[in-house]
Structure formats: structure tokens, C-alpha cells
Amino acid sequence: MVVVIGILVALLAAGLVLLVASVTSAGDAQGSPWRSFRAGWAARGTRDEAAQAAEAEPVDLKLAEFLAVTADQGDAYLHVEELGDSLHRAREKALGALPGTRRS
């Protein structure tokens, strides 16, 4: 009985969310959430490009080969010196903000 009441409360809450969303987005160019929901529900049986791509044959490739092919030889994303400087400045700011702490 408690489970049924919980499900009913959840459905009521979802309905209220849809109602509030449809009222607040009445001037939206994409249409109301209720129309979007109905359009999505109607299109659930059709096969789209994403579903076709999900059913494609998997490519058998070793991880080491994949990483070797996709390796980027450019500049590194993180620079250790910049990261260390930033951490040092952040530590100094944090110590300055705390009363009664010494800077070392």
C-alpha cells in the first residue's frame, strides 16, 4: 500500500512539474513541454540515426593501438609550473584569510 501511494505521489509531482513548465514556457519557440513529450512518445517506435548507430558492428581494436593512433603530440594541457604557481598563490590567499595563521 505504501508503494502504491509513493507511486501516485510521484506521478502527481511529475504532472505538476509538466503543468508548471508548460505555463512558464508558453511563449517558447520550441513549443510546450507537454507537446514535446507527446511528440517524443509518438516517435518512440521509429528508428532514428542514433538507434542505427548503436546497432552498428563494433570495431575490434586494442586499447594500446587506439591510444597510439589518437595520441596528440602537441602542447600538454596542464603545465606543471603553472599548476604549481597557481596552487602556491591559492595557499597564500587561504592562509591570509585565516586569522591567527603564520605564513611559511
Backbone as ProteinMPNN parsed JSONL, in Angstrom:
{"seq_chain_A": "MVVVIGILVALLAAGLVLLVASVTSAGDAQGSPWRSFRAGWAARGTRDEAAQAAEAEPVDLKLAEFLAVTADQGDAYLHVEELGDSLHRAREKALGALPGTRRS", "coords_chain_A": {"N_chain_A": [[0.826, -1.195, 0.0], [1.944, 1.22, 0.764], [3.834, 1.542, -1.216], [2.246, 1.919, -3.493], [1.029, 4.349, -2.859], [3.291, 5.957, -2.803], [4.054, 5.822, -5.497], [1.834, 7.05, -6.702], [2.046, 9.62, -5.609], [4.492, 10.384, -6.748], [3.788, 10.381, -9.489], [1.853, 12.396, -9.452], [3.44, 14.569, -8.701], [5.137, 14.676, -10.949], [3.276, 15.35, -12.904], [2.518, 17.89, -11.979], [4.941, 19.234, -12.325], [5.144, 19.177, -15.136], [2.893, 20.731, -15.71], [3.533, 23.232, -14.554], [5.849, 23.783, -16.026], [4.797, 23.992, -18.602], [3.21, 26.227, -18.361], [5.05, 28.236, -17.721], [6.654, 28.302, -19.984], [5.154, 29.241, -22.124], [5.495, 31.071, -24.205], [7.592, 30.036, -25.592], [9.647, 29.157, -28.364], [10.045, 26.544, -29.094], [7.844, 25.128, -28.396], [5.443, 23.752, -26.08], [6.331, 21.882, -23.105], [4.613, 19.736, -22.785], [3.678, 19.237, -25.396], [6.102, 18.552, -26.551], [6.688, 16.25, -25.092], [4.552, 14.585, -25.92], [5.139, 14.414, -28.661], [7.606, 13.124, -28.577], [6.805, 10.724, -27.386], [5.153, 9.707, -29.366], [7.013, 9.284, -31.369], [8.548, 7.234, -30.469], [8.613, 4.658, -31.477], [9.827, 4.763, -33.911], [12.771, 4.367, -35.935], [15.686, 6.033, -35.439], [18.683, 7.886, -36.364], [20.502, 7.608, -34.265], [19.773, 5.207, -33.063], [20.299, 3.446, -35.127], [23.054, 3.773, -35.336], [23.831, 2.739, -32.908], [23.426, 0.077, -33.265], [25.399, -0.706, -34.981], [28.18, -2.607, -36.229], [30.644, -3.558, -33.882], [33.979, -2.271, -33.541], [36.912, -4.062, -33.559], [39.504, -3.366, -31.679], [42.545, -2.943, -30.098], [43.324, -1.435, -26.944], [45.826, -0.219, -26.619], [46.585, 0.187, -29.284], [44.595, 1.96, -30.097], [45.129, 4.18, -28.437], [47.668, 4.819, -29.363], [47.157, 5.609, -31.983], [45.491, 7.81, -31.626], [47.012, 9.591, -30.206], [48.123, 12.753, -29.118], [50.514, 14.943, -30.174], [50.962, 17.514, -29.528], [51.137, 20.553, -27.545], [51.09, 20.142, -24.03], [48.167, 19.787, -21.989], [48.066, 20.486, -19.279], [50.382, 22.382, -17.504], [53.076, 21.865, -15.475], [54.54, 23.786, -14.06], [52.898, 26.092, -14.154], [50.665, 25.097, -12.834], [51.744, 24.54, -10.304], [52.47, 27.148, -9.492], [49.943, 28.353, -9.383], [48.715, 26.836, -7.363], [50.375, 27.529, -5.222], [49.858, 30.312, -4.99], [47.135, 30.155, -4.339], [47.282, 28.866, -1.875], [48.631, 30.796, -0.374], [46.739, 32.87, -0.379], [44.67, 31.589, 1.003], [45.839, 31.151, 3.492], [46.23, 33.791, 4.243], [43.636, 34.606, 4.624], [42.754, 33.288, 6.858], [42.49, 33.931, 10.269], [45.132, 34.261, 12.635], [47.006, 32.494, 11.586], [50.233, 31.507, 10.464], [52.41, 32.514, 7.863], [54.465, 30.542, 5.868]], "CA_chain_A": [[0.0, 0.0, 0.0], [2.837, 2.371, 0.834], [4.462, 1.666, -2.521], [1.246, 2.49, -4.403], [0.886, 5.763, -2.503], [4.507, 6.611, -3.263], [3.986, 5.937, -6.961], [0.832, 8.067, -7.011], [2.616, 10.93, -5.267], [5.5, 10.689, -7.765], [3.079, 10.733, -10.724], [1.241, 13.702, -9.235], [4.527, 15.553, -8.742], [5.569, 14.804, -12.344], [2.226, 16.106, -13.587], [2.635, 19.284, -11.575], [6.127, 19.788, -12.99], [4.76, 19.428, -16.53], [1.945, 21.845, -15.732], [4.275, 24.466, -14.297], [6.747, 24.024, -17.153], [4.023, 24.425, -19.769], [2.73, 27.592, -18.117], [6.169, 29.176, -17.743], [7.266, 28.368, -21.311], [4.083, 29.38, -23.11], [5.983, 31.83, -25.344], [8.804, 29.406, -26.095], [9.562, 28.831, -29.79], [10.094, 25.097, -29.285], [6.575, 24.534, -28.011], [5.325, 23.443, -24.657], [6.88, 20.579, -22.725], [3.607, 18.697, -22.994], [3.725, 18.898, -26.815], [7.37, 17.85, -26.777], [6.52, 14.911, -24.527], [3.676, 13.804, -26.799], [5.857, 14.15, -29.906], [8.594, 12.09, -28.265], [6.096, 9.467, -27.133], [4.674, 9.211, -30.649], [8.15, 8.904, -32.201], [9.371, 6.232, -29.789], [8.678, 3.426, -32.248], [10.578, 4.951, -35.151], [14.22, 4.175, -35.815], [16.419, 7.227, -35.837], [20.095, 7.667, -36.661], [21.204, 7.157, -33.062], [19.486, 3.785, -32.874], [21.028, 2.716, -36.164], [24.474, 3.807, -34.991], [24.038, 1.864, -31.756], [23.397, -1.309, -33.716], [26.498, -0.936, -35.919], [29.153, -3.614, -35.811], [31.737, -2.989, -33.099], [35.315, -2.333, -34.122], [37.813, -4.778, -32.67], [40.739, -2.596, -31.638], [43.197, -2.989, -28.792], [43.425, -0.132, -26.321], [47.144, 0.351, -26.908], [46.549, 0.664, -30.666], [43.735, 3.14, -30.128], [45.843, 5.297, -27.833], [48.78, 5.189, -30.236], [46.614, 6.293, -33.16], [44.861, 9.078, -31.252], [47.915, 10.378, -29.363], [48.34, 14.127, -29.549], [51.904, 15.316, -29.948], [51.014, 18.955, -29.311], [51.432, 21.078, -26.227], [50.339, 19.476, -22.966], [47.039, 20.55, -21.467], [48.487, 21.01, -17.987], [51.799, 22.685, -17.346], [53.38, 21.648, -14.069], [54.982, 25.037, -13.453], [51.726, 26.946, -13.962], [49.828, 24.481, -11.812], [52.408, 24.763, -9.018], [52.335, 28.565, -9.151], [48.55, 28.603, -9.015], [48.483, 26.238, -6.05], [51.095, 28.32, -4.234], [49.089, 31.54, -4.783], [45.898, 29.811, -3.638], [47.648, 28.576, -0.487], [48.938, 32.071, 0.272], [45.472, 33.567, -0.169], [43.919, 30.89, 2.042], [46.486, 31.428, 4.772], [45.988, 35.188, 4.567], [42.239, 34.794, 5.008], [42.525, 32.688, 8.162], [43.14, 34.679, 11.333], [45.982, 33.533, 13.555], [47.897, 31.539, 10.922], [51.519, 32.056, 10.028], [52.843, 32.176, 6.508], [55.811, 29.975, 5.882]], "C_chain_A": [[0.874, 1.264, 0.0], [3.502, 2.609, -0.52], [3.501, 2.319, -3.518], [1.068, 3.968, -4.114], [2.115, 6.545, -2.966], [4.507, 6.819, -4.762], [2.98, 7.012, -7.364], [1.347, 9.467, -6.704], [3.657, 11.333, -6.31], [4.842, 11.09, -9.082], [2.411, 12.098, -10.613], [2.298, 14.804, -9.297], [5.013, 15.761, -10.179], [4.542, 15.589, -13.151], [2.27, 17.588, -13.246], [3.843, 19.954, -12.225], [5.813, 20.088, -14.451], [3.814, 20.615, -16.647], [2.67, 23.174, -15.531], [5.197, 24.797, -15.466], [5.985, 24.506, -18.372], [3.509, 25.842, -19.579], [3.878, 28.584, -18.247], [6.802, 29.29, -19.123], [6.218, 28.514, -22.402], [4.554, 30.125, -24.35], [7.22, 31.228, -25.974], [8.605, 28.978, -27.547], [9.532, 27.327, -30.036], [8.778, 24.422, -28.941], [6.579, 24.175, -26.543], [5.958, 22.091, -24.346], [5.883, 19.443, -22.953], [3.581, 18.262, -24.462], [5.0, 18.136, -27.145], [7.298, 16.416, -26.252], [5.673, 14.039, -25.433], [4.365, 13.464, -28.112], [6.916, 13.07, -29.694], [7.949, 10.74, -28.043], [5.614, 8.853, -28.451], [5.829, 8.692, -31.502], [8.982, 7.783, -31.588], [9.503, 4.938, -30.574], [9.491, 3.547, -33.524], [12.063, 4.79, -34.896], [14.914, 5.441, -36.303], [17.892, 6.889, -36.047], [20.859, 7.147, -35.452], [20.981, 5.662, -32.825], [20.226, 2.947, -33.915], [22.517, 2.678, -35.865], [24.771, 2.876, -33.826], [24.072, 0.4, -32.169], [24.514, -1.641, -34.709], [27.459, -1.971, -35.342], [30.269, -2.967, -35.001], [33.08, -3.171, -33.803], [36.23, -3.014, -33.11], [39.182, -4.107, -32.732], [41.291, -2.659, -30.224], [43.35, -1.574, -28.257], [44.755, 0.536, -26.638], [47.194, 0.892, -28.336], [45.724, 1.942, -30.776], [44.462, 4.356, -29.565], [47.009, 5.751, -28.694], [48.29, 5.987, -31.443], [46.096, 7.677, -32.79], [45.751, 9.953, -30.392], [48.133, 11.758, -29.971], [49.76, 14.528, -29.188], [52.054, 16.807, -29.659], [51.367, 19.31, -27.875], [50.532, 20.402, -25.185], [49.231, 20.39, -22.452], [47.416, 21.214, -20.143], [49.986, 21.246, -17.999], [52.104, 22.651, -15.861], [53.768, 22.956, -13.389], [53.792, 25.955, -13.168], [50.831, 26.396, -12.866], [50.43, 24.701, -10.432], [52.295, 26.204, -8.571], [50.921, 28.894, -8.692], [48.239, 28.037, -7.638], [49.179, 27.034, -4.955], [50.347, 29.626, -3.941], [47.802, 31.264, -4.024], [46.175, 29.526, -2.164], [47.93, 29.868, 0.264], [47.661, 32.862, 0.551], [44.674, 32.924, 0.961], [44.527, 31.155, 3.412], [46.276, 32.872, 5.196], [44.57, 35.434, 5.047], [41.943, 34.228, 6.389], [43.225, 33.494, 9.244], [44.001, 33.76, 12.217], [46.881, 32.495, 12.903], [49.152, 32.244, 10.471], [51.773, 31.647, 8.591], [54.241, 31.642, 6.586], [56.369, 29.873, 4.496]], "O_chain_A": [[0.57, 2.244, -0.681], [3.707, 3.755, -0.92], [3.907, 3.179, -4.299], [0.965, 4.766, -5.046], [1.992, 7.664, -3.463], [4.914, 7.875, -5.247], [3.247, 7.799, -8.272], [1.102, 10.4, -7.47], [3.705, 12.494, -6.717], [5.288, 12.038, -9.728], [2.404, 12.869, -11.572], [2.062, 15.858, -9.889], [5.272, 16.893, -10.585], [4.91, 16.407, -13.993], [2.082, 18.44, -14.115], [3.769, 21.114, -12.629], [6.181, 21.15, -14.952], [3.924, 21.413, -17.578], [2.434, 24.13, -16.27], [5.316, 25.959, -15.854], [6.486, 25.354, -19.11], [3.386, 26.585, -20.552], [3.703, 29.66, -18.819], [7.44, 30.304, -19.408], [6.378, 27.966, -23.492], [4.068, 29.849, -25.447], [7.842, 31.865, -26.824], [7.534, 28.497, -27.919], [9.045, 26.88, -31.075], [8.63, 23.225, -29.187], [7.596, 24.284, -25.859], [6.102, 21.252, -25.235], [6.275, 18.321, -23.276], [3.476, 17.071, -24.754], [4.978, 17.185, -27.926], [7.789, 15.486, -26.892], [6.021, 12.888, -25.693], [4.204, 12.358, -28.629], [7.096, 12.2, -30.546], [8.488, 9.717, -28.466], [5.659, 7.636, -28.631], [5.646, 7.756, -32.28], [10.021, 7.419, -32.138], [10.448, 4.185, -30.338], [9.811, 2.539, -34.153], [12.553, 5.041, -33.795], [14.738, 5.858, -37.447], [18.293, 5.732, -35.921], [21.769, 6.331, -35.6], [21.901, 4.946, -32.432], [20.722, 1.863, -33.607], [23.174, 1.667, -36.11], [25.85, 2.286, -33.763], [24.686, -0.424, -31.491], [24.562, -2.758, -35.224], [27.531, -2.174, -34.13], [30.789, -1.924, -35.398], [33.273, -4.118, -34.566], [36.313, -2.599, -31.954], [39.921, -4.258, -33.705], [40.556, -2.445, -29.259], [43.49, -0.625, -29.028], [44.797, 1.738, -26.898], [47.785, 1.946, -28.574], [46.112, 2.885, -31.465], [44.415, 5.437, -30.151], [47.309, 6.943, -28.751], [48.947, 6.936, -31.869], [46.25, 8.62, -33.566], [45.287, 10.975, -29.887], [48.304, 11.902, -31.181], [50.157, 14.456, -28.025], [53.176, 17.303, -29.557], [51.833, 18.473, -27.102], [49.36, 20.131, -25.444], [49.355, 21.615, -22.482], [47.109, 22.386, -19.927], [50.758, 20.401, -18.453], [51.453, 23.34, -15.075], [53.362, 23.204, -12.253], [53.685, 26.525, -12.082], [50.297, 27.155, -12.058], [49.708, 25.015, -9.486], [52.051, 26.467, -7.394], [50.731, 29.629, -7.723], [47.572, 28.689, -6.835], [48.627, 27.196, -3.867], [50.212, 30.011, -2.779], [47.413, 32.048, -3.159], [45.384, 29.905, -1.3], [47.516, 30.022, 1.413], [47.527, 33.46, 1.619], [44.073, 33.621, 1.778], [43.802, 31.361, 4.385], [46.156, 33.152, 6.388], [44.328, 36.377, 5.801], [40.979, 34.646, 7.03], [44.432, 33.723, 9.155], [43.624, 32.622, 12.499], [47.472, 31.679, 13.612], [49.134, 33.429, 10.138], [51.39, 30.557, 8.164], [55.101, 32.196, 7.27], [57.497, 29.416, 4.317]]}, "name": "protein", "num_of_chains": 1, "seq": "MVVVIGILVALLAAGLVLLVASVTSAGDAQGSPWRSFRAGWAARGTRDEAAQAAEAEPVDLKLAEFLAVTADQGDAYLHVEELGDSLHRAREKALGALPGTRRS"}
